[in-house]
Amino acid sequence: MIIRYDRGYLDLSKRTHVMGILNITPDSFYDGGKYYNIENALKRARKMIADGVDIIDIGGESTRPNSNYVSADEELRRVIPIIKELSKETRIPISVDTYKAEVADKAIKAGAQIINDISGLQADKEMGRVAAVNNTPIIIMHIKGSPHDFPENPVYDQLITEITLFLEKKIEYSVKSGIARDKIIIDPGIGFGKRVEHNTEILKHFNKFKCLNLPVMIGTSHKSFINKVLMPLEDNDVTINNTRLIGTLVTLVIAVSKGANIVRVHNVKEAVQVIKMYKAIEG
């Protein structure tokens, strides 16, 4: 499970890698507005590097529930300056969190090495071509609905099977688009068109996605299902963030134990420590 990019490679077979989230947005659910200017964004990226991050995922559009659509021009205005500057400072791979082909293409040219498409290549039909032409690794996520438009009460007959079939079709589509299979990473899409019980079932049966013989990423970090499990009646934001961190770390241990190759997180230092502790015990 080696993912090659223009500056090197990630050997995902040896250990779980930590992807740090860097939102260049005013409205992300966890850190909206904190890193909206380039100085703060660079400071945050440097902190993640110091904490042991393996990949930095930069996004310019929030896809939390009830978030607003952002034009490609605005998204580019947000992410390109930080990608350009950060790529000068580090050889750590940068991924761009976007479902727009134009943004992905220009981000790659600015210094990004990976595309993270939450739409599973559905939102922009040009995305497969962009990844293929640039020979860029791509993360394909399962989603029920579309960015900014998730079903209010999603229903699945056989959750794990349906997600697996979706990913199989997208993998086949990607290969037909010219993307090398060894440049594909999959993500079952925690929280994207799923209820609490769907998210917990994904974690319980996470190892079943290994049947696709591709690296698997998971992103549970601070998502609302954690709070709904742990404190469904609580509305204090400070308490919620603390509780969601605890819940996030538990989900990371479960995901790592079931074969996660990449975990996408806000709290890099804590994630690195949890994985290190788990590995010290389990080997």
C-alpha positions in Angstrom: 0.0 0.0 0.0 2.4 2.6 -1.2 0.9 5.9 -2.5 3.4 7.8 -4.7 3.2 11.5 -5.3 5.5 14.0 -7.0 7.8 14.5 -4.0 7.9 11.0 -2.7 5.6 8.3 -1.3 3.5 7.2 1.7 4.0 3.6 2.8 0.6 3.0 4.3 1.3 -0.7 5.0 3.6 0.0 7.9 1.5 2.2 10.1 -1.6 4.4 10.3 -0.9 7.9 9.0 -2.4 11.0 10.4 -4.0 13.6 8.2 -4.4 17.0 9.8 -7.3 19.2 8.9 -6.7 22.8 7.9 -9.9 24.7 7.2 -9.5 28.0 5.4 -13.1 28.9 6.0 -15.2 31.2 8.1 -17.9 28.6 8.9 -16.4 25.2 9.5 -18.1 23.4 12.4 -15.0 23.0 14.5 -12.6 25.9 13.8 -14.4 28.2 11.4 -12.6 31.5 11.0 -9.5 30.6 13.1 -7.2 30.1 10.1 -8.9 32.3 7.6 -5.8 34.4 7.0 -2.5 33.1 5.7 -0.5 33.9 8.8 -2.7 32.0 11.1 -3.1 29.1 8.6 0.7 28.8 8.3 1.1 28.9 12.0 -1.4 26.1 12.4 0.3 24.0 9.7 3.6 24.4 11.4 2.1 23.3 14.7 0.7 20.2 13.0 4.1 19.4 11.5 5.7 19.7 14.9 3.1 17.4 16.3 3.9 14.7 13.8 1.3 15.0 11.0 1.8 12.9 7.9 -0.5 14.8 5.5 -2.1 18.2 5.7 -5.6 18.5 4.2 -6.5 22.0 3.1 -10.1 22.9 2.4 -11.7 26.2 1.4 -15.4 25.2 1.7 -17.3 23.9 4.7 -19.6 21.0 4.0 -21.1 20.8 7.5 -24.9 20.7 7.6 -26.5 24.0 6.5 -23.3 25.4 5.2 -23.2 27.6 2.1 -21.9 26.8 -1.4 -18.7 28.5 -2.3 -17.8 29.4 -5.8 -14.6 28.0 -7.4 -13.1 31.5 -7.6 -13.7 32.1 -3.8 -12.4 28.6 -2.9 -9.2 29.3 -5.0 -8.8 32.6 -3.3 -8.8 30.9 0.1 -6.6 27.9 -0.5 -4.1 28.7 -3.2 -2.0 31.2 -1.2 -1.5 28.8 1.7 -0.8 25.8 -0.6 1.9 27.8 -2.4 3.6 29.0 0.8 3.3 25.8 2.7 4.7 23.7 -0.2 7.8 25.9 -0.1 8.3 25.1 3.6 7.7 21.3 3.8 7.9 18.1 1.9 5.0 16.7 3.8 2.3 16.0 1.3 -0.6 18.5 1.0 -4.1 17.3 0.0 -6.8 19.6 -1.2 -10.2 19.0 0.1 -12.5 19.9 -2.8 -15.1 18.4 -5.1 -14.5 21.0 -7.9 -12.1 19.9 -10.7 -10.9 23.5 -11.4 -9.9 23.9 -7.7 -8.2 20.6 -7.7 -6.2 21.3 -10.9 -5.0 24.7 -9.7 -4.2 23.4 -6.2 -2.0 20.7 -7.7 -0.2 23.2 -9.8 0.3 25.3 -6.7 1.9 22.5 -4.8 -0.7 20.1 -3.5 -0.1 16.3 -4.1 -3.4 14.6 -3.2 -7.1 15.3 -4.1 -9.7 14.6 -1.4 -13.1 14.5 -3.1 -16.0 14.1 -0.6 -18.4 13.7 -3.5 -16.9 10.5 -4.7 -16.2 12.0 -8.1 -19.9 12.7 -8.6 -20.1 16.5 -8.2 -17.8 17.4 -11.1 -17.3 15.0 -14.0 -14.0 16.6 -14.8 -12.4 15.5 -11.5 -11.4 12.1 -12.8 -9.6 13.6 -15.8 -7.8 16.1 -13.6 -6.5 13.4 -11.3 -5.5 11.3 -14.3 -3.7 14.0 -16.2 -1.8 15.2 -13.2 -1.1 11.6 -12.1 -2.4 12.6 -8.6 -3.5 10.3 -5.8 -7.2 10.7 -5.0 -9.3 10.0 -2.0 -12.8 8.8 -3.0 -15.5 9.1 -0.3 -18.9 7.6 0.0 -21.7 10.1 0.3 -25.5 9.7 0.3 -26.8 12.9 -1.3 -24.4 15.6 -2.4 -22.3 18.3 -0.8 -24.7 20.7 1.1 -27.6 18.5 0.3 -27.8 15.3 2.5 -31.1 13.5 3.1 -32.6 14.4 6.5 -33.5 10.8 7.3 -31.2 8.6 5.3 -32.2 4.9 4.9 -30.0 1.9 4.0 -31.1 -1.7 3.6 -27.6 -3.1 4.0 -25.3 -0.2 5.0 -21.8 -1.8 4.6 -22.8 -3.6 1.4 -24.2 -0.4 -0.2 -21.2 1.6 0.7 -18.9 -1.1 -0.6 -20.8 -1.3 -3.9 -20.7 2.5 -4.3 -17.0 2.5 -3.8 -16.4 -0.4 -6.2 -18.3 1.5 -8.9 -16.3 4.7 -8.2 -13.0 2.8 -8.3 -14.0 1.3 -11.7 -15.0 4.7 -13.0 -11.7 6.2 -11.8 -9.6 3.5 -13.5 -11.6 4.0 -16.7 -10.9 7.8 -16.4 -7.2 7.0 -16.4 -6.4 7.1 -12.7 -4.0 4.3 -11.7 -5.6 2.0 -9.2 -2.5 2.3 -6.9 -3.3 6.0 -6.6 -6.8 5.5 -5.1 -7.7 5.8 -1.4 -11.2 5.1 -0.2 -13.3 6.6 2.6 -16.6 5.2 3.8 -17.8 8.8 4.6 -18.6 9.0 8.3 -21.4 11.6 8.7 -22.1 12.3 5.1 -25.7 11.1 4.7 -25.6 8.8 7.7 -27.4 8.7 11.1 -25.8 7.9 14.4 -26.4 4.2 14.1 -24.9 4.2 10.5 -21.7 5.8 11.7 -21.3 3.4 14.6 -22.0 0.5 12.3 -19.3 1.7 9.9 -16.8 1.7 12.7 -17.9 -1.7 14.0 -17.4 -3.3 10.6 -14.7 -1.0 9.3 -12.4 -3.9 8.5 -14.8 -5.1 5.8 -13.8 -2.3 3.5 -10.4 -3.9 3.3 -11.9 -6.3 0.8 -11.5 -3.6 -1.9 -7.7 -4.0 -1.5 -7.1 -0.3 -1.3 -5.9 2.0 1.5 -8.8 3.1 3.6 -9.2 6.5 5.3 -11.7 7.5 8.0 -12.7 10.9 9.4 -14.6 10.9 12.6 -13.0 14.0 14.2 -15.4 16.0 16.3 -18.4 14.9 14.3 -21.9 15.4 15.7 -22.7 11.7 16.1 -20.1 11.5 18.9 -21.9 14.2 20.9 -25.3 12.5 20.2 -23.9 9.3 21.7 -22.2 10.8 24.7 -24.3 13.8 25.7 -27.4 14.1 23.6 -29.0 16.8 25.8 -25.9 19.0 26.3 -25.7 22.4 24.5 -22.6 23.9 26.1 -20.0 24.4 23.3 -16.9 24.1 25.5 -18.2 20.9 27.0 -19.2 19.6 23.5 -15.7 20.2 22.1 -14.1 18.4 25.1 -16.6 15.5 24.8 -16.1 15.2 21.1 -12.3 15.0 21.5 -12.7 12.1 23.9 -15.2 10.4 21.6 -12.9 11.0 18.6 -9.9 9.4 20.3 -12.0 6.3 21.1 -13.1 6.0 17.4 -9.5 6.4 16.3 -8.4 3.4 18.4 -11.3 1.3 17.0 -10.4 2.4 13.4 -6.7 1.7 13.8 -7.5 -1.7 15.3 -9.6 -2.5 12.3 -7.0 -1.5 9.7 -7.4 2.2 9.0 -4.5 3.4 6.9 -5.2 7.1 7.4 -7.1 9.0 10.0 -8.3 12.5 9.3 -8.3 14.7 12.4 -8.3 18.1 13.9 -6.2 17.2 16.9 -2.9 16.0 15.4 -0.9 15.7 18.6 -3.5 13.6 20.4 -4.1 11.4 17.4 -0.4 10.7 17.1 -0.1 9.8 20.8 -3.1 7.5 20.7 -1.9 5.6 17.7 1.6 5.3 19.3 0.1 4.0 22.5 -2.1 1.5 20.7 0.9 0.2 18.6 3.0 -0.1 21.8 0.4 -2.5 23.2 -0.7 -4.3 20.1 2.5 -4.2 18.1 
